[in-house]
Structure formats: structure tokens, C-alpha cells
Amino acid sequence: MKVGARPPRSLLAAALALAACSGASTTGTGTGTGTAGAAGGTAGAAGTSGAAGTTGGAGTTGAAGSAGVAGSSGAAGTGTTGSAGTTGAAGTGTTGGAGGAVGGRGGAGGAGGRGGAAGTATAGSTGSAGTAGTGTAGRGGSGGGGGAAGTGGAVANACASGATGAYYLDSAAGNDASDGMTPATAWKTLAKINATTFQPGNEICLKAGGTWTGQLYPKGSGSSAAPIVIDMYGTGAKPIVAAGASDPDAVHLMNQQYWEINDLEVTNKKSAVGDYRGISINGQDGGTLNHIYVRNCFVHDVTGEVDWIGGDTANNMTGVTFQTGWDKSKHTGGIVFDVQAGTANVKTKFNDVLVESNTVQDCSFGGIIFKQLDGTVHWGTRSSATSASWFPHTNVTVRGNYVSQLNASLGCDAIYMTNVQNGLIEENVSNGAGTSAIELYYTDGVTVQKNETFGTKVKAGGTDSNGVDTDKATTKTIIQYNYFHDNGDGILICQFSFGDSVIRYNILQNNSRYQINLHSDPAASSAVYNNTIYNNKTNSGVVYGYGTSLMASYTLRNNIFFAASGNGVLTTASTVVYQNNLYAGSAIQTPAGDAAAVMADPKLAAPGTGTSGSAAGPAFGSLDGYKLGAGSPAINAGVSITGSGGMDFWGDAIVGMPDIGAYESH
């Protein structure tokens, strides 16, 4: 069945749609608030536009410029940066009216804390007549603001407005013989949805509190101007899609693009582990598949098998298999993006992917996974930094998710990102993962920032248990502003074959094996600077490497290494350079090669007192104990580093000579 497309939008309607994207709802009331920029210059004598919509939890959008019939618009104003905000409760936003001819430029958002729960958007009224505005939306604060790209906080619920093009599903009172176009004439079954080919701008609306057993596999693709949206309507719990006994995936897309999946509860729990996923996004001879967004879903209890790339088959056990190769390995779990072999060998990848504000709980192998096909085409393996066959996914963001593997004995990686170029992993919390909380493999230009990982353990026959792992053939990696604590290793630098990474302004606390594990191949290099590393666990090391791993190049500068107990040794080799670090604690052993070493108490306010985050976000507010006290010998004692990012862990600017550690005093 093919359903009708949404009617063409006028320019005014397009402006309303832009307002809804950039300011239709808020996250929490405690996020940063930027001062609105000055309004654009006035034009002709036409009527003024309606006010711009408020961005979600961030800086407010500047007022729209006056609309004119003939006059030219003035230059956009520039807003000032708002102050940092704290985590807030759920907000309720409204959609702004239409803008004027050229809207004023929005003020920059504050560096606000992570947004609260998703707000419920309410449609706004249309502004005064005038040509559709093109003003730039205010940029969201790093903690959860909305911007023009809709990258922070919650978005407007398309199903709540009752817009033309919506199709409704009610598991209790629906009827597949109805037209499905209103809540009163809702369809009932997933089969009806799955038999329908949807068009750009359609919405698939599942009733709150409803439950469906089976696979949700709608057909069709949206467009860049009008994606297809899956969401909930009504009040109550998220609608549940539970995979049936024969369903490998609960939610499935294949060779589809411009889809947004919001506000579902998804599960795929079987009596025995197998090749299972919760939300499964697939490509096969599909070309570039654009714009797949998964937001505010609860994905849990996916009983996927664990297939390791290599290892020893003598260690196979129920649900765990070694030596499965690249394509079969590590592709089960909560939210999975993958490419399968086809017959035409059309290069296939995903572009413009957002996985945001989801809770993923007890899913094996992993929580959030990106894979690419190797097969005979080798899009998914990288033999060199300039490999011609490598075909990575592009522009991928994983933001603000909570991944817990506490009750999954086979629940391994929280986030497994492979074959991605230009990726961002930020503001996530991982609790109780196995192997790696965040693992990168065959990536280029990925930034990992503002995350918290803790409680990572050895599981499913694996050997690692790290907070983050920059692994094989990973280039231009930046790991910054994170909090890694109470894992096995804090950071595993495991750049097999080749790779390069920058690891800066992180806080590491009480990881039980090594705070930093040097484990790369000779062609790799890492720059490790301005981190604060504290250990008070017995038998835990500080910096460790061995064998050929010490043939790689490592430079460690401006770090605080504080070993209050445990094994305070820092591995040395001709390829491991220590410079301008501070060494403290009763167990520390200062490497002889650091000619500018500072050996003194750094006067940290209260080290070791960082707590653990939750689904509400990282526990960054508990880390002020790692700020430097007055008279600290770390103040202005660092060496200047070009391209250092310009700010410390707390977002304060680096001024003059940098301090040692993750904090810059002012």
C-alpha cells in the first residue's frame, strides 16, 4: 500500500518547520541561556514578523528582522555567549511563529549542563505576514541546546499536532479496516504498517501505553525537506514494540533514508541468545543512505550472541564464538547500523546519523553499534590511512545516551563505533559494560568528549575492561573532557596497524588495572597531555606498556599523576616521552626521563571524591575536587602546546602558560 505525501509546503510553512526544528521544545530549564543577538536590519515597509521560537534548553534565538516587500535586509546581529547552566527538569516548549525576511542571528548558547527530560512541544501560532524568514537559529549550549540542526534536547512531537499525513496505530481500539488517519480511526496491527509504503512528510504515530508483538518494518523513504517520523501520541508510557519469537529485529529498516524514530520502547528477549537486535538499520546495494535519527527511545533486553573477530575457538561457550571474522562479529545488540553484501556491489554507507537521548539497557553484544561490510569489497577494513577501498559512514553523532549493561552477562561494549569518518561521541554515560565502554575501530576524525564511563568489566570471554579504547587503524582521534573511573583500564591506547590520537583534559579516577594502557603498534603515535590521573586502589598501575607496544610513539606532557596507593610505576622506553608532568602520592615512582618533573603535592581540592552518573547524565558536578587549590605547584607550570583546544575540563579558557592537569586556574 502507498499512502499520500504531505501537501507541498509554502515558504511560510517552511519557515514554521525551521522554527519547529530549532526551537520547538526545551530540554531542561537549567541549561545555559545565551543573550539573544541583535535583530537584523530593517527592510521595506511591510509588517513585522512573529517572534522566533525559543531554542531547546540553550541560548534564545535572536529576534527576527523586519520583513520587507522591497527593501534589503540588514546584517545579522551577533549574540553573546550565555553562562553555564545546570541540569534541569523537563521543559515545555512552543513552536515559534514565522520569521521576517532575514532573522536576527541567535546568541550563542551557554555551555550548559546536560538537558533534563524531553519537553513536550506545543504548536505555536503563525507570525505576521511577510516573506519566510531565513534567520540563523541560536546555537545550542554543549549540554543540550537545540540549534538549526536540532542537535540538542527534545524535538517537537510530530504526532501530537494531528497534522495531515499522520497515520495512527492503537493496539487496543484500532481497526485495520479504518483509514488510520485520525486517532479515532487508527489502525491496529504492525502488519498494516508494514504493508504500507510511506511518503515524505508522513508520520507513523503509535499510541502511548500500547503494546505490539512482532517486527515494525515500514516501507518508503522521506526527503531532506520532509523526513518520515515514527513517534507516539497521547499520554502515558512509551509504546512498546517487542520482537516476536521468529523476529531477528524488533524495528527494521533496509535501504531507507530520511527516517526519524522517536519515543519507542523496544525489546527483543528470547529464550536463548542468537543473531538479534532491537533497532536495526541496514543497507544493501543502497548507495548513500542519509538522515537516520533515533531519539528518546528505551531499548532493552536484547539477547544477542557474542561473536568475536579472532581469538581461540577452544574458548567458545554458550552464546560466545571466537574466530567469526569481521562481518559476522559484534553486530548484535540494542541499536545497530550495518551493511550487508549484495549482488551489485553498490557502495553503501550511512550519512547524517544521530543517536541521541536514548536509554539502552542490557543488550548483547553491545548497546549502540556501527559496522561496515568487508566481504569481497573491503569497504569495512582499512589497510592504510589512504586506503582506496575503505568506504566509511560519515557525519555520525552519538549524544546524551545512557547505556547500562549491569544485568547482561554477555553485555559488552556500550558504544562500538567502526568505519566512521567525522564522528562525535559526547555526553553519554556507560555503566557496567564489558570489554570497552567506548571502542573505536577503523575510524577517522572521531571526537570522544564529555562522556562518563564506569564499571567496565571483563565479560563473554574477552580480555579487556576499559573506559575507552582507540583501537585498530584509528586516525585523527581526539579524546577530551571525559571522566573515566572505576573501570579496569581507564584509557586503552590500542592503535594496531597504524593510528594517531590526542588525549587531553580528561579526569581518570581509581581504575583498577591501569589508568593508561600503552598497547599500540610501532606505526602509531599518541599525544597525552593535561589529564588529571588519580589512583587510590591497591595493585592498580598508572601508565603501563610492554613489548612491541613500546615501539609506538607516546608523548605525555602536563599531566598530574597521583598514586595515593597501588603500583605507582610509569613504564619508560625510548619512545615514551615524559615532559612537565607533576608526580604525587606515596606510591608514585617518577620516571627519570622527565627533566622538568614537578614532584610535589598538587593541592587538589578533594581528589577521589567523584561520584557516578546516571540516566540524567554524567556526574561532572562531583568533580570540583580535582580543581587546584591556591598555591598549587601545578599553576602555570605546564609547557605550551599548540592546538590544545583552548579550554580546560570545566570549559574555562587557557590563559598564558597552562597549568599542569585538567584544570586551568584563574
C-alpha positions in Angstrom: 0.0 0.0 0.0 1.3 3.5 -0.8 0.0 6.4 1.2 -0.2 10.0 0.1 2.5 12.5 0.6 2.1 15.6 2.7 0.8 18.5 0.6 3.6 20.9 -0.6 4.6 23.5 1.9 4.5 27.2 1.2 7.5 29.3 2.1 5.8 30.4 5.2 5.1 26.8 6.2 8.8 26.0 5.5 9.7 28.8 7.9 7.4 27.4 10.5 9.1 24.0 10.0 12.5 25.6 10.6 11.3 27.2 13.7 10.0 23.9 15.0 13.4 22.3 14.4 15.4 24.9 16.1 13.2 25.9 19.0 10.1 23.8 19.3 10.8 22.3 22.7 13.1 22.6 25.6 15.2 20.1 27.4 15.7 21.4 31.0 15.2 24.8 32.5 18.7 24.7 33.9 20.6 24.8 30.6 22.7 27.8 29.7 20.9 30.8 28.3 22.6 32.9 25.7 21.7 36.5 25.3 19.8 37.0 22.0 21.7 38.6 19.2 20.6 42.0 17.9 17.9 41.9 15.4 18.7 42.1 11.7 18.4 45.5 9.9 15.0 46.6 8.8 13.9 46.4 5.2 10.8 47.9 3.5 7.6 48.9 5.0 5.9 45.5 5.3 4.5 44.2 8.5 6.9 42.7 11.1 7.2 39.0 11.6 6.3 36.9 14.6 8.9 36.3 17.2 11.4 33.5 16.6 10.9 30.2 18.6 12.9 29.5 21.7 15.8 27.0 21.2 15.6 23.8 23.2 17.4 24.4 26.5 20.0 26.7 25.1 20.5 30.3 24.0 17.4 32.1 22.8 17.1 32.8 19.1 17.6 36.4 18.2 14.6 38.4 17.2 13.6 38.2 13.6 14.4 41.2 11.3 11.6 43.1 9.9 10.1 41.7 6.7 10.0 44.0 3.7 8.5 43.9 0.3 11.2 45.7 -1.5 13.9 46.8 0.9 17.1 44.8 1.6 17.7 43.2 4.9 20.3 44.4 7.3 23.2 42.4 8.7 22.5 39.8 11.4 23.3 40.8 15.0 25.7 38.8 17.0 24.7 37.3 20.3 26.8 36.9 23.4 27.6 33.6 24.9 25.4 32.6 27.8 26.6 31.4 31.2 26.8 27.7 32.0 23.6 26.1 33.3 22.8 23.2 35.5 20.8 20.1 34.8 17.1 20.9 34.9 13.8 19.3 34.9 11.7 18.6 31.8 10.6 21.7 29.9 7.7 22.6 27.8 8.4 24.5 24.6 6.4 26.1 21.9 6.9 26.4 18.3 7.8 29.9 17.2 6.0 31.9 14.6 7.2 32.6 11.1 10.3 34.8 10.8 10.8 38.0 8.9 12.7 38.5 5.7 16.1 37.9 7.4 16.0 36.9 11.0 18.5 38.3 13.5 21.3 35.9 14.3 20.7 34.0 17.6 23.0 34.5 20.5 25.5 31.7 21.2 24.2 29.1 23.7 25.8 28.8 27.1 28.0 25.8 28.0 25.0 24.5 29.9 24.7 21.2 31.7 23.1 18.2 30.2 19.4 18.8 29.5 16.7 17.4 31.6 14.0 15.1 30.4 12.4 15.7 27.0 9.9 18.5 26.9 6.6 18.3 25.3 6.3 20.7 22.3 3.2 22.7 21.6 2.5 24.1 18.2 3.0 27.9 18.1 0.9 30.4 16.3 1.8 31.8 12.9 3.6 35.1 12.8 2.6 38.2 10.9 2.6 38.1 7.2 5.9 38.5 5.3 8.4 36.5 3.3 9.6 33.4 5.1 12.5 34.3 7.4 15.9 32.8 6.9 17.5 33.9 10.2 20.0 31.5 11.8 18.8 29.7 14.9 20.7 30.3 18.1 23.5 27.7 18.7 22.6 25.3 21.4 24.8 25.0 24.5 27.1 22.0 24.6 24.9 20.4 27.3 21.7 20.0 25.3 20.6 23.0 23.3 18.7 23.0 20.1 20.2 24.6 17.1 19.2 24.8 13.5 20.2 21.2 13.1 18.1 20.1 16.0 21.1 18.6 17.7 20.2 19.1 21.3 17.3 18.3 23.7 13.9 17.1 22.6 12.2 17.9 19.3 8.6 18.6 18.6 6.4 15.5 18.5 5.0 15.4 15.0 2.3 13.1 16.1 1.0 15.5 18.7 -0.1 18.1 16.2 -2.6 16.0 14.2 -1.0 17.2 11.0 -2.0 16.0 7.6 0.0 12.9 6.6 -0.1 11.3 10.0 -1.2 7.6 10.4 -2.2 6.3 13.8 -1.8 2.9 15.4 -3.8 1.8 18.5 -3.1 -1.7 19.8 -6.3 -1.8 21.9 -9.0 0.1 20.0 -7.6 0.3 16.5 -9.1 -1.3 13.4 -7.1 -2.2 10.2 -10.3 -1.6 8.1 -10.3 2.1 9.1 -8.3 4.7 7.2 -5.7 5.2 10.0 -5.7 9.0 9.5 -7.0 10.1 12.9 -6.8 8.7 16.4 -10.5 7.7 16.2 -9.9 5.8 13.0 -6.5 4.3 14.0 -5.1 1.1 12.6 -4.4 -1.8 15.0 -1.6 -4.0 13.8 2.1 -3.8 12.8 1.2 -5.8 9.8 -0.9 -2.9 8.5 2.0 -0.5 8.9 4.5 -3.0 7.4 2.3 -3.3 4.3 2.3 0.4 3.7 4.8 2.4 1.7 5.1 5.8 3.3 5.9 9.1 1.6 8.0 12.2 2.6 6.4 14.0 5.4 4.3 11.1 6.8 4.2 10.4 10.5 3.6 6.9 12.0 2.0 7.5 15.4 1.8 4.7 18.0 -0.5 5.3 20.9 1.1 5.8 24.3 0.7 2.7 26.5 0.2 0.4 23.6 2.0 -2.9 23.1 2.7 -4.8 19.9 4.5 -8.1 19.4 6.3 -8.6 16.2 8.6 -6.6 13.9 8.0 -3.0 12.9 9.2 -2.7 9.3 7.5 0.2 7.5 8.5 0.9 3.9 9.4 4.0 1.9 11.8 6.9 2.3 11.4 10.5 3.3 13.2 13.5 1.8 15.7 16.1 3.0 12.8 18.6 3.4 10.3 16.1 4.8 11.6 13.0 6.7 9.2 10.3 7.8 8.8 10.3 11.5 7.8 7.5 13.9 6.6 8.8 17.3 4.0 8.4 20.0 0.7 10.2 20.6 -1.4 10.5 23.7 -0.2 10.5 27.2 1.4 7.7 29.2 4.2 5.2 28.8 6.2 4.9 25.5 4.5 2.4 23.1 6.2 -1.0 23.2 7.4 -3.0 20.2 8.5 -6.4 21.4 10.1 -8.7 18.7 8.2 -12.0 18.2 9.8 -15.4 18.6 10.9 -15.5 14.9 11.9 -11.9 14.5 15.6 -11.1 14.4 14.9 -7.4 14.9 12.2 -5.5 16.7 12.4 -2.4 14.4 13.9 -2.8 11.0 14.8 -0.5 8.1 16.5 -1.6 4.8 17.9 0.8 2.2 15.7 3.6 3.5 16.6 7.2 4.3 15.3 10.3 5.9 13.7 8.5 8.8 13.4 9.6 12.4 12.5 7.1 15.1 11.4 8.7 18.4 9.9 7.7 21.8 9.6 3.9 21.4 10.2 1.2 23.9 11.9 -1.7 22.1 12.9 -5.2 23.3 14.0 -8.5 21.8 14.3 -11.0 24.6 14.4 -14.6 23.5 14.7 -17.9 25.5 18.2 -18.4 24.0 20.8 -16.0 22.6 21.1 -15.6 18.9 21.5 -13.1 16.0 19.2 -10.5 17.4 18.9 -6.7 17.5 16.5 -4.1 18.9 16.5 -1.3 16.3 18.3 -2.5 13.2 19.2 -0.1 10.4 20.5 -1.8 7.3 21.9 -1.1 3.8 22.5 -3.4 0.9 23.4 -2.1 -2.6 21.7 1.1 -1.4 24.2 3.8 -2.1 24.5 6.7 0.4 21.6 6.5 2.9 21.0 9.8 4.5 19.5 11.1 7.7 18.6 8.4 10.2 17.8 9.8 13.6 17.0 7.6 16.7 16.0 9.7 19.7 14.5 9.2 23.1 13.9 5.5 22.8 14.2 2.9 25.6 15.9 -0.2 24.1 16.4 -3.1 26.5 16.9 -6.8 27.0 18.2 -7.8 23.6 19.6 -11.4 23.9 22.2 -11.2 21.2 25.0 -13.6 20.8 28.7 -12.6 21.1 30.8 -13.2 18.1 34.5 -12.2 18.4 36.6 -11.3 15.4 39.6 -13.5 16.4 40.6 -15.4 19.5 40.8 -19.1 20.2 37.8 -21.4 19.4 38.8 -23.5 22.3 37.3 -20.8 24.4 33.9 -21.0 22.8 31.0 -21.2 25.2 27.2 -20.9 25.1 26.4 -17.7 23.3 30.1 -16.8 22.7 32.0 -17.8 19.5 35.6 -16.9 18.5 37.2 -16.6 15.1 34.0 -15.4 13.3 35.7 -12.8 11.2 34.9 -9.1 10.6 31.4 -9.2 9.0 29.8 -11.6 11.5 31.4 -10.2 14.6 29.9 -7.7 17.1 26.7 -6.9 15.2 24.1 -7.8 17.7 22.6 -5.5 20.4 20.4 -2.6 21.1 20.7 0.0 18.2 22.7 -1.4 15.2 23.7 0.2 11.9 25.2 -2.4 9.4 25.7 -3.0 5.7 25.2 -6.4 4.1 26.6 -7.9 1.0 24.5 -7.6 -2.2 24.8 -8.8 -5.7 25.5 -5.5 -7.5 28.3 -4.3 -5.1 26.9 -0.8 -5.0 28.9 1.1 -2.4 26.6 1.6 0.6 27.0 3.7 3.7 25.0 5.9 6.1 25.4 9.7 6.2 24.0 12.1 8.7 23.2 9.8 11.6 22.1 11.0 15.1 21.5 8.6 18.0 20.5 10.8 20.9 19.0 10.7 24.4 18.2 7.0 24.4 18.4 4.6 27.3 19.9 1.3 26.2 19.9 -1.4 28.8 21.2 -5.0 29.0 21.7 -5.6 25.3 24.3 -8.0 23.9 26.7 -7.8 22.2 26.5 -4.1 22.6 24.4 -1.0 23.1 25.0 1.3 20.1 26.9 -0.2 17.2 28.1 0.9 13.7 29.5 -1.7 11.3 30.5 -1.7 7.6 30.8 -4.6 5.2 34.2 -6.2 4.4 33.3 -9.2 2.3 34.9 -9.1 -1.1 34.6 -5.3 -1.4 36.6 -4.3 1.7 34.6 -1.2 2.5 34.8 -2.1 6.2 38.6 -2.7 6.6 41.4 -0.1 6.4 44.8 -1.3 5.2 46.3 2.2 5.3 45.3 5.8 6.1 44.7 6.3 2.4 43.0 3.0 1.6 41.1 3.4 -1.6 38.6 0.6 -0.9 37.6 1.9 2.6 34.0 3.4 2.5 33.1 4.7 5.9 29.9 6.1 7.3 30.0 9.8 7.6 28.8 12.6 9.9 27.7 10.3 12.8 26.7 11.7 16.2 26.0 9.6 19.3 25.0 12.1 22.1 23.4 12.0 25.5 22.6 8.3 25.8 22.7 6.2 28.9 23.9 2.6 28.3 23.8 0.2 31.2 24.9 -3.5 30.9 24.7 -4.3 34.6 22.3 -7.2 34.2 23.6 -8.7 31.0 26.3 -11.3 31.4 27.1 -11.0 27.7 26.5 -7.3 27.5 29.8 -5.9 26.2 30.6 -2.6 24.5 28.3 0.3 25.3 29.3 2.2 22.1 31.1 0.3 19.3 31.8 2.8 16.5 33.6 1.3 13.5 34.1 2.6 10.0 33.1 6.2 10.7 34.6 9.4 9.3 33.8 12.6 11.1 32.1 11.2 14.2 31.2 12.7 17.5 30.5 10.7 20.7 29.6 13.1 23.5 27.7 13.4 26.8 27.0 9.7 27.1 27.1 7.6 30.3 28.2 4.0 30.3 27.6 1.8 33.3 28.7 -1.8 33.7 29.9 -2.5 30.1 32.0 -5.5 29.2 35.3 -5.2 27.3 35.1 -1.5 26.3 32.7 1.2 27.3 33.5 3.2 24.1 35.5 1.4 21.4 36.7 2.9 18.1 37.9 0.7 15.2 38.7 1.8 11.6 37.7 5.4 12.2 39.0 8.8 11.1 38.3 12.1 12.7 36.2 10.9 15.6 36.0 13.1 18.7 35.1 11.5 22.1 34.2 14.1 24.6 32.2 14.9 27.8 31.4 11.3 28.4 31.4 9.3 31.7 32.3 5.6 31.7 32.5 3.4 34.8 32.2 -0.2 36.0 33.5 -1.8 32.8 34.4 -5.4 33.4 35.8 -8.5 31.6 32.8 -10.4 30.1 31.9 -13.0 27.5 35.4 -14.4 27.2 37.0 -11.1 26.4 40.2 -9.8 27.9 39.7 -6.0 28.1 37.8 -3.8 30.5 38.4 -0.2 29.6 36.6 3.1 29.7 37.7 4.0 26.2 39.7 2.2 23.5 41.1 3.9 20.4 41.8 0.6 18.6 42.9 -0.6 15.2 43.5 1.9 12.3 42.0 4.9 14.1 43.3 8.2 12.9 42.8 11.8 14.0 41.1 10.7 17.2 40.5 13.2 19.9 39.6 12.1 23.4 38.9 15.1 25.6 36.9 16.3 28.6 35.8 12.8 29.7 35.6 11.2 33.2 36.8 7.6 33.3 36.6 5.9 36.7 36.3 2.5 38.3 36.9 0.6 35.1 39.6 -2.0 34.5 41.8 0.3 32.4 40.9 3.9 32.2 42.2 4.5 28.7 43.5 1.7 26.4 45.6 3.1 23.5 45.5 0.1 21.2 46.2 1.5 17.8 47.0 -1.7 16.0 48.5 -1.4 12.4 48.5 2.4 12.5 46.8 5.4 14.1 47.2 8.7 15.9 45.3 10.2 18.8 45.2 13.2 21.1 44.1 12.5 24.7 43.7 15.7 26.7 41.9 17.3 29.6 40.3 14.1 31.0 39.9 13.0 34.6 40.8 9.4 35.5 39.9 8.1 38.9 40.5 4.7 40.5 40.6 2.4 37.5 41.5 -1.0 38.9 44.2 -2.2 36.4 46.0 0.6 34.6 45.0 4.3 34.4 46.5 4.4 30.9 47.5 1.3 29.0 50.0 1.8 26.2 49.3 -1.0 23.6 49.8 0.3 20.1 51.8 -1.0 17.1 55.0 0.7 16.0 53.4 2.9 13.3 51.1 4.6 15.8 51.5 7.8 17.9 49.7 9.4 20.8 49.9 12.8 22.5 48.7 12.6 26.1 48.5 15.9 27.9 46.8 17.9 30.6 45.0 15.0 32.2 44.5 14.6 35.9 45.0 10.9 36.9 44.3 9.8 40.4 44.6 6.3 41.9 43.9 5.0 45.3 43.2 1.4 44.5 45.6 -1.4 45.6 47.6 -3.1 42.8 46.5 -0.6 40.2 49.1 0.8 37.9 49.5 4.3 36.5 51.0 4.1 33.0 51.8 0.7 31.6 53.1 -0.8 28.4 55.3 -3.8 27.3 56.9 -5.5 24.4 56.4 -4.2 20.9 53.7 -1.9 22.2 56.6 0.3 23.4 57.8 0.8 19.8 55.0 3.2 19.2 55.4 6.9 19.9 53.8 8.3 23.1 54.3 11.8 24.4 53.0 12.6 27.9 53.1 16.2 29.0 51.4 18.5 31.6 49.7 15.6 33.3 49.1 15.1 37.0 50.0 11.5 38.0 48.8 11.0 41.6 49.2 7.5 43.1 47.9 7.5 46.6 48.4 3.7 46.7 48.8 0.8 44.4 51.6 0.3 41.9 52.9 3.8 41.1 55.2 2.7 38.3 55.1 4.6 34.9 56.6 2.5 32.1 59.6 4.0 30.4 61.1 3.4 27.0 63.0 5.5 24.4 59.7 6.0 22.6 57.8 7.1 25.7 58.5 10.8 26.4 57.5 12.4 29.8 57.7 16.2 30.0 56.5 18.7 32.5 54.3 16.3 34.5 53.5 16.5 38.2 54.1 13.3 40.2 52.5 12.9 43.6 51.3 10.4 46.1 53.1 7.9 48.4 53.2 5.2 45.7 54.4 7.3 42.8 57.7 6.5 41.0 58.8 9.4 38.9 60.4 8.4 35.6 64.0 9.6 35.3 63.5 10.9 31.8 61.2 13.8 32.8 63.8 16.6 33.2 61.1 19.2 34.1 59.2 17.0 36.5 57.3 18.6 39.4 57.4 16.3 42.4 55.0 17.9 44.9 51.5 17.8 46.3 49.3 19.4 43.6 46.9 20.7 46.2 43.8 19.2 44.6 40.7 20.3 46.5 39.4 16.8 47.3 40.8 14.0 44.9 39.0 10.7 44.8 35.5 12.2 45.6 34.0 12.0 42.1 30.7 10.1 42.1 28.9 8.2 39.4 26.5 9.4 36.7 23.1 8.0 35.7 20.4 8.3 33.1 20.3 12.0 34.0 23.8 12.5 32.6 27.5 12.4 33.7 28.4 13.3 37.3 30.6 16.2 36.3 29.2 18.3 39.1 31.0 16.0 41.6 34.5 16.7 40.1 35.4 20.0 41.7 37.7 18.1 44.0 40.1 18.0 41.0 40.5 21.7 40.9 43.8 23.2 42.0 43.9 25.0 45.4 45.7 28.3 46.0 49.5 28.0 45.8 49.5 24.7 43.8 52.8 24.0 42.2 50.9 23.0 39.1 49.7 26.5 38.4 51.5 28.0 35.3 53.9 25.1 35.4 52.9 23.4 32.1 54.5 23.7 28.7 52.6 25.5 26.0 51.1 23.1 23.4 49.9 24.2 20.0 46.3 23.3 19.1 45.4 22.3 22.6 41.7 23.0 22.2 41.9 26.3 24.2 39.9 25.3 27.3 40.1 23.0 30.4 37.8 20.2 31.6 35.4 22.8 33.1 35.2 24.9 29.9 37.5 27.7 31.2 39.9 29.3 28.7 43.6 28.5 28.9 45.3 31.8 29.6 49.1 32.3 29.4 51.2 29.4 30.4 48.9 26.4 31.0 48.6 24.7 34.4 49.5 21.1 34.8 46.5 18.8 34.8 42.9 19.1 33.6 42.1 22.4 35.5 43.2 25.9 34.5 43.2 28.3 37.5 42.2 32.0 37.1 
